[in-house]
Amino acid sequence: MPNLSEEILEDETITENLPDDEAGILLGWLLNLAEEIEGEDRAYLDQLKRLGRQLARISSIWGVPVSDLIDLVEAAWEEPGENATRHQRPMRA
């Protein structure tokens, strides 16, 4: 049975329609995440691959750099209280 990293690298649909540099950024990020979940439930791998495909899709359709999309995902994953000072400005209508 291949490890998580191999499964990500073998799935060409993850980087479909991305230029090589953007694909490299996305794969590097996904591989780092795969190392963190090694030994966990295999369902996490499917979710990680799905996330990668969706980020690639958004990037290729809308021209948003993959690194910007990764930053958004990581900001959403922050633990409560982490970097709380970064978002102290009140929202205004």
C-alpha distances in whole Angstrom, upper triangle without the diagonal:
4,7,9,12,10,9,13,14,13,15,18,20,20,23,24,28,28,30,28,29,28,25,24,26,24,20,22,22,19,17,19,19,15,16,18,16,13,13,15,14,12,15,16,14,15,18,18,17,20,22,21,22,26,27,26,28,31,31,32,34,36,36,35,33,30,31,33,31,29,32,33,29,29,33,32,30,32,33,37,39,37,39,42,44,43,44,47,49,50,49,52,53
4,7,8,6,6,10,11,10,12,16,18,17,19,22,25,25,26,24,25,25,21,21,22,20,17,18,19,16,14,16,16,12,13,16,14,12,12,14,14,12,15,15,12,14,17,16,15,18,20,19,20,23,24,23,26,28,28,29,31,33,33,32,30,26,27,30,28,26,29,30,27,27,30,30,27,30,31,35,37,35,37,39,42,40,41,45,47,48,47,50,51
4,6,5,6,9,10,11,13,16,18,17,19,22,25,24,26,23,24,23,20,19,20,18,15,15,16,13,11,13,13,9,10,12,11,8,9,12,13,10,13,13,10,13,15,14,14,17,18,17,19,22,22,22,25,27,27,28,31,32,32,30,28,24,25,28,26,23,26,27,24,24,27,27,24,27,28,32,34,31,33,36,38,37,38,41,44,45,44,47,49
4,5,5,6,9,10,11,14,16,14,16,19,22,21,23,21,22,21,18,17,17,15,12,13,13,10,8,10,10,6,8,10,9,7,9,10,11,9,11,10,7,10,12,10,10,14,15,14,16,19,19,19,22,24,24,25,27,29,28,27,25,21,22,24,22,19,22,24,20,20,24,23,21,23,25,28,31,28,30,33,35,34,35,38,40,41,41,44,45
4,5,5,6,9,10,13,15,13,14,18,21,19,21,18,19,18,15,14,15,13,9,10,11,8,6,9,9,6,7,11,10,9,12,13,14,12,14,13,9,12,14,11,11,14,15,13,15,18,18,18,21,23,22,23,26,28,27,25,23,19,20,23,21,18,21,23,20,20,24,24,21,24,25,29,31,28,30,33,35,33,34,38,40,41,40,43,45
4,5,5,6,9,11,14,13,14,17,20,19,21,18,20,19,16,15,16,15,11,12,14,11,9,12,13,10,11,14,14,12,14,16,16,13,16,15,11,13,16,13,12,16,17,15,16,20,20,19,21,24,23,24,27,29,28,27,25,21,22,25,23,21,24,26,23,23,27,27,25,27,29,33,35,32,33,36,38,36,38,41,43,44,44,46,47
4,6,5,6,10,12,11,13,15,19,19,21,19,20,19,15,16,17,14,11,13,14,11,10,13,13,10,12,15,13,12,14,15,14,11,13,12,9,10,13,11,9,13,14,13,14,17,18,17,19,22,22,22,25,27,27,26,24,20,22,25,22,20,24,25,22,22,26,25,23,26,28,32,34,32,33,36,38,36,37,40,42,43,42,45,46
4,5,5,8,10,8,10,13,16,15,17,16,17,15,12,12,13,11,8,10,11,8,7,11,11,8,11,14,13,12,15,15,15,12,13,12,8,9,11,9,7,10,12,9,11,14,14,14,16,19,18,19,22,24,23,22,20,17,18,21,19,17,20,21,18,19,23,22,21,24,26,29,32,29,30,33,35,33,34,37,39,40,39,42,42
4,6,7,10,9,10,12,15,14,16,14,15,14,11,11,13,11,7,10,12,9,8,12,13,11,13,16,16,15,18,19,19,16,17,16,12,13,15,12,10,14,14,11,13,16,16,14,17,20,19,19,22,24,23,22,20,17,19,22,20,18,22,23,21,21,25,25,24,26,29,32,34,31,32,35,37,35,36,39,41,42,41,44,44
4,6,9,9,11,12,16,16,17,15,18,17,13,14,16,14,11,14,15,13,12,16,16,13,16,19,18,17,19,20,19,16,17,17,13,13,16,14,11,14,16,13,13,17,17,16,18,21,20,20,23,25,25,24,23,20,22,24,22,21,25,26,23,24,28,28,26,29,31,35,37,34,35,38,40,38,39,42,44,45,44,46,47
4,5,6,8,10,13,14,16,15,17,16,12,13,15,13,10,14,15,12,12,16,16,14,17,19,18,17,20,20,19,15,16,15,12,11,13,12,8,11,13,10,10,14,15,13,15,18,18,17,20,22,22,22,21,18,20,22,20,19,23,23,21,23,26,25,24,28,30,33,36,33,34,37,39,36,37,40,41,43,41,43,44
4,5,6,6,10,11,13,12,15,14,10,12,14,12,10,14,15,13,14,18,18,16,19,21,21,21,23,23,22,19,19,18,15,14,16,14,10,12,14,11,10,13,14,11,13,16,16,15,18,20,20,20,19,16,19,21,19,19,23,23,21,23,27,26,26,29,31,35,37,34,35,37,39,36,37,41,41,43,41,43,43
4,6,5,9,10,13,13,16,14,11,14,15,12,12,15,16,13,15,18,18,17,20,22,21,21,24,23,22,19,18,17,14,13,14,13,9,10,12,9,7,10,12,9,10,14,14,13,15,18,18,18,18,15,18,20,18,18,22,22,20,22,25,24,24,28,30,33,36,33,34,36,38,35,35,39,40,41,39,41,40
4,6,9,9,12,12,14,11,8,11,12,9,8,12,12,10,12,15,14,14,17,19,18,19,22,21,20,17,16,15,12,11,12,10,7,8,9,6,4,8,9,7,9,12,12,12,14,17,16,16,15,12,15,17,14,14,18,18,16,18,22,21,21,24,27,30,32,30,30,32,34,32,32,36,36,37,36,38,38
4,6,6,8,9,11,8,5,9,10,8,8,11,12,11,13,16,16,16,19,21,21,21,24,24,23,21,20,18,16,15,15,13,10,11,11,8,7,10,9,6,8,11,10,10,13,15,14,14,13,11,14,16,14,14,18,18,17,19,22,22,22,25,28,31,33,31,31,33,35,32,32,36,36,38,36,38,38
4,6,9,10,13,11,8,12,13,11,12,15,16,15,17,20,20,19,22,24,24,25,27,27,26,23,22,21,18,17,17,15,12,12,13,10,8,10,10,7,8,11,10,9,11,14,14,15,14,13,16,18,16,17,20,21,19,22,25,24,25,28,31,34,36,33,33,36,37,34,34,38,38,39,37,39,39
4,7,9,12,10,9,13,14,12,14,17,18,17,19,22,22,22,25,27,27,28,31,30,29,26,25,24,21,20,20,18,15,15,15,12,10,12,11,7,8,10,9,6,9,12,11,13,13,12,16,17,16,17,20,21,20,23,25,25,26,29,32,35,37,34,34,36,37,34,34,38,38,39,36,38,38
4,6,8,6,6,9,10,9,11,14,15,15,17,19,20,20,23,25,25,26,29,29,29,26,25,23,21,20,20,17,15,15,15,11,10,12,10,7,8,10,8,6,10,12,10,11,10,9,12,14,13,15,18,18,18,20,23,23,24,27,30,33,35,32,31,33,35,31,32,35,35,37,35,36,36
4,6,5,6,9,10,11,12,14,16,16,18,20,21,22,24,26,27,28,31,31,31,29,28,26,23,23,23,20,18,19,18,14,14,15,13,10,12,13,10,9,12,14,11,12,11,10,13,15,15,16,19,20,20,22,24,26,26,29,32,35,36,33,32,35,35,32,33,36,36,38,36,38,38
4,6,5,6,9,10,10,12,14,15,16,18,20,20,22,24,25,26,29,30,30,28,27,25,23,23,23,20,18,19,18,15,15,17,15,12,14,16,13,12,16,17,14,15,12,11,13,16,16,16,19,21,21,22,25,26,26,28,32,35,36,33,32,35,36,32,34,37,38,39,38,40,40
4,5,5,6,9,10,11,13,14,15,17,19,20,21,23,25,26,29,29,30,28,28,25,23,24,23,20,18,20,18,15,16,17,14,12,15,16,12,13,16,17,14,13,10,10,11,14,15,14,17,19,19,20,23,24,24,26,30,33,34,30,29,32,33,29,31,34,35,37,35,37,38
4,5,5,6,9,10,11,12,14,16,17,18,20,22,23,24,28,27,28,26,25,23,21,21,20,17,16,17,15,12,13,14,11,9,12,12,9,10,13,14,11,10,7,6,8,11,11,11,14,16,16,17,20,21,21,23,27,30,31,28,27,30,30,27,28,32,32,34,32,34,35
4,5,5,6,8,10,10,12,14,15,16,18,20,21,22,25,25,26,23,23,21,18,18,18,15,13,15,14,10,11,13,10,8,11,13,10,11,14,15,13,13,10,8,10,13,13,12,15,17,17,18,21,22,22,24,27,30,32,29,28,31,32,29,30,34,34,36,35,37,37
4,5,5,6,9,10,10,12,14,15,16,19,20,21,24,25,26,23,24,21,18,19,19,16,15,17,15,12,13,15,13,11,15,16,13,14,18,18,16,15,12,10,10,14,14,13,16,18,17,18,21,22,22,24,27,30,31,28,28,31,32,29,30,34,35,37,36,38,39
4,6,5,6,9,10,11,13,14,16,17,19,20,24,24,25,23,23,20,18,19,18,15,14,16,14,11,13,14,11,11,14,15,12,14,17,17,15,13,10,7,7,11,11,9,12,14,14,14,17,19,19,20,24,27,28,24,24,27,28,25,26,30,31,33,32,34,36
4,5,5,6,9,10,11,12,14,16,17,18,22,21,22,20,20,17,15,16,15,11,11,12,10,7,10,11,8,8,12,12,10,12,16,16,14,13,10,6,8,11,10,8,11,13,12,13,16,17,17,19,22,25,27,24,24,27,28,25,26,30,31,33,31,34,35
4,5,5,6,9,10,10,12,14,15,16,19,20,20,18,19,16,13,15,14,11,10,13,11,8,11,13,11,10,14,15,14,15,18,19,18,16,14,10,11,14,13,11,14,16,15,15,19,19,19,21,24,27,29,26,26,29,30,28,29,33,34,36,35,37,38
4,6,5,6,9,10,11,13,15,15,19,20,21,19,20,17,15,17,16,13,13,15,14,11,14,16,13,13,17,18,16,18,21,21,19,18,14,11,11,14,14,11,14,16,15,14,18,19,18,20,22,26,27,24,24,27,29,26,28,31,33,35,34,37,38
4,5,5,6,9,10,11,13,14,18,18,19,18,18,15,13,15,14,10,11,14,11,9,13,14,11,12,16,16,15,17,20,20,19,16,14,10,9,12,11,8,11,13,11,11,14,15,14,16,19,22,24,20,21,24,25,23,24,28,30,32,31,34,35
4,5,5,6,9,10,11,12,16,15,16,15,15,12,10,12,11,7,8,11,9,7,11,12,11,12,15,16,15,17,20,21,20,18,15,12,12,15,13,10,13,15,12,12,16,16,14,17,19,23,25,22,23,26,28,25,26,30,32,33,32,35,36
4,5,5,6,9,10,10,14,15,16,15,16,13,11,13,13,10,10,14,13,11,14,16,15,15,18,20,19,20,23,24,23,21,18,15,15,18,16,13,16,18,15,15,19,19,17,19,21,25,27,24,25,28,30,28,29,33,34,36,36,39,40
4,5,5,7,9,10,14,14,17,16,17,13,12,15,15,11,13,16,14,12,16,18,16,17,20,21,20,22,25,25,24,21,19,15,14,17,16,12,14,17,14,13,17,17,15,17,19,22,24,21,22,25,27,25,27,30,32,34,34,37,39
4,5,5,7,9,12,12,14,13,14,10,9,12,11,8,11,13,11,11,15,16,15,16,19,20,19,22,24,25,24,21,19,15,15,17,15,12,14,15,12,11,15,15,12,14,16,20,22,19,20,23,26,24,25,29,31,32,32,35,37
4,5,5,6,10,10,11,10,12,9,7,11,11,8,10,13,12,12,15,17,16,17,20,21,21,23,26,26,26,23,21,18,18,20,18,15,17,19,15,15,18,18,16,18,19,23,25,23,24,27,29,28,29,32,34,36,36,39,40
4,6,5,9,10,13,13,15,12,11,14,14,12,13,17,16,15,18,20,19,20,24,24,24,26,29,29,28,26,24,20,19,22,20,17,19,21,18,16,20,20,17,19,20,24,25,22,24,27,30,28,30,33,35,37,37,40,42
4,6,9,9,12,13,14,11,11,14,14,11,14,17,16,16,19,20,19,21,24,25,24,27,29,30,29,26,24,20,19,21,20,16,18,19,16,14,18,18,14,16,16,20,22,19,21,24,27,26,27,30,33,35,35,38,40
4,6,5,8,9,10,7,8,12,11,10,13,15,15,15,18,20,19,21,24,24,25,27,29,30,29,27,25,21,21,23,21,17,19,20,17,16,19,18,15,17,17,21,23,21,23,26,29,28,29,32,34,36,35,39,40
4,6,9,9,11,9,9,13,14,12,14,17,17,17,20,22,22,23,26,27,27,29,31,32,32,29,27,24,23,26,23,20,22,23,20,19,22,22,19,20,21,25,27,25,27,29,32,31,32,36,38,39,39,43,44
4,7,8,11,10,10,14,15,14,16,19,19,20,22,24,24,26,28,30,30,32,34,35,35,33,31,27,27,29,27,23,25,26,23,22,25,24,21,22,22,26,28,26,29,31,34,34,34,38,40,41,41,45,46
4,6,8,7,9,12,12,12,15,17,17,18,21,22,23,25,27,28,29,31,32,33,33,31,30,26,26,27,25,22,24,24,21,20,23,21,18,20,20,23,26,24,27,29,32,32,32,35,38,39,38,42,43
4,5,6,8,10,11,12,14,15,16,18,20,21,22,24,26,27,28,30,32,33,33,31,30,26,27,28,25,23,25,25,21,21,24,22,19,21,21,24,27,26,29,31,34,33,33,36,39,39,39,42,43
4,5,5,7,9,10,11,13,15,16,17,19,20,22,23,25,26,28,29,31,31,29,28,25,26,27,24,22,25,24,21,21,24,22,20,23,23,26,29,28,30,32,35,34,34,38,40,40,40,43,43
4,5,5,6,9,10,11,12,14,16,17,19,20,21,23,24,26,27,29,29,28,27,24,25,26,22,21,23,23,19,20,23,20,18,21,22,25,28,27,29,31,34,33,33,36,38,38,37,40,40
4,5,5,6,9,10,10,12,14,15,16,18,20,21,22,24,26,27,27,25,24,21,21,23,20,17,20,19,16,16,19,17,15,18,19,22,25,23,26,28,31,29,29,33,35,35,34,37,38
4,5,5,6,8,10,11,12,14,15,17,18,20,21,23,24,26,26,24,23,19,21,22,19,17,20,20,16,17,20,19,17,20,21,24,27,26,27,30,32,31,31,35,36,37,36,39,40
4,5,5,6,9,10,11,12,14,15,16,18,20,21,22,24,25,24,23,20,21,22,19,18,21,20,17,18,21,19,18,21,23,26,29,27,29,31,34,32,32,35,37,37,36,39,39
4,5,5,6,9,10,11,12,14,15,17,18,20,21,22,23,21,21,18,19,20,16,15,18,17,13,15,18,16,14,18,20,22,25,24,26,27,30,29,28,32,33,34,32,35,35
4,5,5,6,9,10,11,12,14,15,16,18,20,21,21,19,19,15,16,17,14,12,15,15,12,13,16,15,13,17,19,22,25,23,24,26,29,27,27,31,32,33,32,35,35
4,5,5,6,9,10,11,12,14,15,16,18,20,20,19,18,15,17,18,15,14,17,17,14,16,19,18,17,20,22,25,28,26,27,29,32,30,30,33,35,35,34,37,37
4,5,5,6,9,10,11,12,14,15,16,18,19,18,18,15,17,18,14,14,17,16,13,16,19,17,16,20,22,25,28,26,27,29,32,29,29,32,33,34,32,35,35
4,5,5,6,9,10,11,12,14,15,16,17,15,15,12,14,14,11,10,13,12,10,12,15,13,13,17,19,22,25,23,24,25,28,25,25,29,30,30,29,31,32
4,5,5,6,9,10,11,12,14,15,15,14,13,10,12,13,10,10,13,13,11,13,16,15,15,18,21,24,27,24,25,27,29,26,27,30,31,32,31,33,33
4,6,5,6,9,10,11,12,14,15,14,14,11,14,15,12,12,16,15,13,16,19,18,18,22,24,27,30,27,28,30,32,29,29,33,33,34,32,34,34
4,5,5,6,8,10,10,12,13,12,13,11,14,14,10,11,14,13,12,15,17,16,16,20,23,25,28,26,26,28,30,27,26,30,30,31,29,31,31
4,5,5,6,9,10,11,11,9,9,7,10,10,7,8,11,10,9,12,15,14,15,18,22,24,26,24,24,26,27,24,24,28,28,29,27,29,29
4,6,5,6,9,10,10,9,9,7,11,12,9,10,14,14,13,16,18,18,19,22,25,28,30,27,27,29,31,27,27,31,31,32,30,32,32
4,5,5,6,8,10,10,11,10,14,14,11,13,16,15,15,18,20,19,20,23,27,29,31,29,29,30,32,29,28,32,32,32,30,32,31
4,6,5,6,7,7,9,9,12,11,8,11,14,12,13,16,17,17,19,22,25,27,29,27,26,28,29,26,25,29,28,29,26,28,28
4,6,6,5,5,6,6,10,9,8,11,13,13,13,16,18,18,20,22,26,28,29,27,26,28,29,26,25,29,29,30,27,29,29
4,6,5,7,9,9,13,13,12,14,17,16,17,20,21,21,23,26,29,31,33,31,30,32,33,29,29,33,32,33,31,32,31
4,6,8,11,12,15,14,13,16,18,17,18,21,22,22,24,27,30,32,34,32,31,32,33,30,29,32,32,32,29,30,30
4,6,9,11,14,12,11,15,16,15,17,20,20,20,23,25,29,30,32,30,28,30,30,27,26,29,28,29,26,27,26
4,6,9,12,11,11,14,15,15,17,19,20,21,23,25,29,30,32,29,28,30,30,26,26,30,29,30,27,28,28
4,6,8,7,7,10,12,11,13,16,16,17,20,21,25,27,28,26,24,26,26,23,23,26,25,27,24,26,26
4,5,5,7,9,10,11,13,15,16,17,19,21,24,26,27,25,23,25,26,22,23,26,26,28,26,28,28
4,5,5,6,9,10,11,12,14,15,17,19,22,25,26,23,22,24,25,22,23,26,27,28,27,29,29
4,5,5,6,9,10,10,12,14,15,17,20,23,24,20,19,22,23,19,20,24,24,26,25,28,29
4,5,5,6,9,10,11,13,14,16,19,21,22,19,18,20,21,17,18,21,21,23,22,24,25
4,5,5,6,9,10,11,13,15,18,20,22,19,18,20,22,18,18,22,22,24,22,24,25
4,5,5,6,9,10,11,12,16,19,20,17,17,19,21,18,18,22,23,25,23,26,27
4,6,5,6,9,10,11,14,17,17,15,14,16,17,14,15,19,19,21,21,23,25
4,5,5,6,9,10,14,16,17,15,14,15,17,14,14,17,18,19,18,21,22
4,5,5,6,9,12,15,17,14,15,16,19,16,16,20,21,22,21,24,25
4,5,5,6,10,13,14,12,12,14,16,14,15,18,20,21,21,24,26
4,5,5,9,11,12,10,9,11,13,11,11,15,16,18,17,21,22
4,6,9,10,12,11,12,12,15,13,12,16,17,18,17,21,22
4,6,9,12,10,12,13,16,15,15,18,20,21,21,24,26
4,6,8,6,8,10,13,12,12,15,18,19,19,23,25
4,6,5,9,10,13,13,13,16,19,20,21,24,27
4,6,9,8,12,12,12,14,17,17,18,22,24
4,6,5,9,10,10,12,15,16,18,22,25
4,5,8,9,10,12,16,17,19,23,25
4,5,6,8,10,13,15,17,21,24
4,5,6,7,11,12,15,18,21
4,5,5,9,12,14,18,21
4,6,8,11,13,16,20
4,6,8,10,13,16
4,6,9,12,16
4,6,9,13
4,6,10
4,7
4
